[in-house]
Amino acid sequence: MQVERVIVTPRKDVYNPGDVINISVSFDTPFIGQVAVGLAPREARIGEPFRATPLAKSSNVLYEGQVYIWQVDVGACRLVARLTPVKGEPTTIGVGDEIFWIRPLVPTK
């Protein structure tokens, strides 16, 4: 199971809590299972817990859904996915090469 392409819309320089990011994940070979995607701090290691939203299966190679940005996501984040095949162990990977900058709606001191 290898991620071939990740499409993120809308593309912004800076996101705010309350924004919604549309995610589309394509695989190079059919993947049957659950794909859950979320934002994790950029400095977090792969495998650390993160809040994830399950994506809907559009086809055997395409999963689509939305990720909601929360106040706790403020700062530099990256997109992380938890892939759980029907018969197998869950795997956590970084998807996409984009850094998401999340700015608070109200400036902090």
C-alpha positions as CSV (number, residue, x, y, z in Angstrom):
1,M,0.0,0.0,0.0
2,Q,1.7,3.1,-1.2
3,V,0.1,6.5,-1.5
4,E,0.4,7.8,-5.0
5,R,-1.1,11.2,-4.7
6,V,-2.7,13.5,-2.1
7,I,-4.9,16.4,-3.2
8,V,-5.7,19.1,-0.6
9,T,-8.3,21.9,-1.2
10,P,-8.5,24.8,-0.6
11,R,-4.8,25.7,-0.8
12,K,-4.0,28.6,1.5
13,D,-0.8,30.1,2.9
14,V,-2.4,30.2,6.4
15,Y,-5.4,28.3,7.8
16,N,-7.5,29.2,10.9
17,P,-9.3,27.1,13.4
18,G,-12.7,26.4,12.0
19,D,-11.5,25.9,8.5
20,V,-12.2,22.6,6.7
21,I,-9.6,21.0,4.4
22,N,-10.9,18.6,1.7
23,I,-8.6,15.6,1.3
24,S,-8.3,13.1,-1.5
25,V,-5.8,10.2,-1.1
26,S,-5.0,8.0,-4.1
27,F,-3.1,4.7,-3.9
28,D,-1.0,3.1,-6.6
29,T,-2.6,-0.4,-6.0
30,P,-6.1,-1.2,-4.6
31,F,-6.3,-0.7,-0.8
32,I,-9.2,-2.3,1.2
33,G,-9.5,-1.0,4.7
34,Q,-9.8,2.3,6.6
35,V,-7.9,5.5,5.9
36,A,-8.0,8.1,8.7
37,V,-6.3,11.4,8.2
38,G,-5.5,14.3,10.6
39,L,-3.1,17.1,11.4
40,A,-0.1,16.5,13.7
41,P,2.5,19.0,14.9
42,R,5.4,19.2,12.5
43,E,7.9,18.2,15.1
44,A,5.8,15.2,16.3
45,R,7.2,11.7,15.4
46,I,5.4,9.3,13.2
47,G,3.5,6.9,15.4
48,E,2.6,9.4,18.1
49,P,-1.2,9.7,18.7
50,F,-3.1,12.2,16.7
51,R,-6.7,13.1,16.1
52,A,-7.8,11.6,12.8
53,T,-11.0,11.7,10.6
54,P,-11.9,8.6,8.6
55,L,-12.1,9.1,4.9
56,A,-14.9,7.7,2.7
57,K,-13.9,5.0,0.2
58,S,-14.8,6.3,-3.3
59,S,-13.1,3.4,-5.1
60,N,-10.4,0.7,-4.3
61,V,-7.7,3.3,-5.0
62,L,-9.4,6.6,-3.9
63,Y,-10.4,7.8,-0.4
64,E,-11.9,11.2,0.2
65,G,-13.0,13.3,3.2
66,Q,-12.6,16.4,5.2
67,V,-10.3,17.4,8.1
68,Y,-11.5,20.0,10.5
69,I,-8.9,22.4,12.0
70,W,-9.1,22.9,15.8
71,Q,-7.7,25.5,18.1
72,V,-5.1,22.9,19.4
73,D,-3.7,22.7,15.9
74,V,-2.3,26.2,16.0
75,G,1.3,26.3,14.7
76,A,3.1,24.3,12.0
77,C,1.4,21.0,11.2
78,R,1.7,18.2,8.7
79,L,-0.8,15.7,7.3
80,V,-0.6,12.2,8.8
81,A,-2.6,9.1,7.9
82,R,-3.4,5.9,9.7
83,L,-3.9,3.1,7.2
84,T,-5.7,0.0,8.6
85,P,-6.0,-2.8,6.1
86,V,-8.8,-5.4,6.5
87,K,-6.3,-8.1,7.3
88,G,-3.3,-6.5,8.8
89,E,-1.9,-4.1,11.4
90,P,-2.5,-0.3,11.3
91,T,0.4,1.8,9.8
92,T,0.9,5.5,10.4
93,I,2.5,7.5,7.6
94,G,3.1,11.2,6.7
95,V,1.1,12.0,3.5
96,G,1.8,14.9,1.2
97,D,4.8,17.2,1.4
98,E,2.9,20.4,2.5
99,I,3.4,22.1,5.9
100,F,0.1,23.6,7.1
101,W,0.4,26.9,9.0
102,I,-2.5,27.3,11.5
103,R,-2.9,30.8,12.9
104,P,-5.3,31.6,15.9
105,L,-8.3,33.7,15.2
106,V,-7.5,35.9,18.2
107,P,-3.9,36.9,18.7
108,T,-2.3,35.3,21.8
109,K,0.0,37.1,24.1
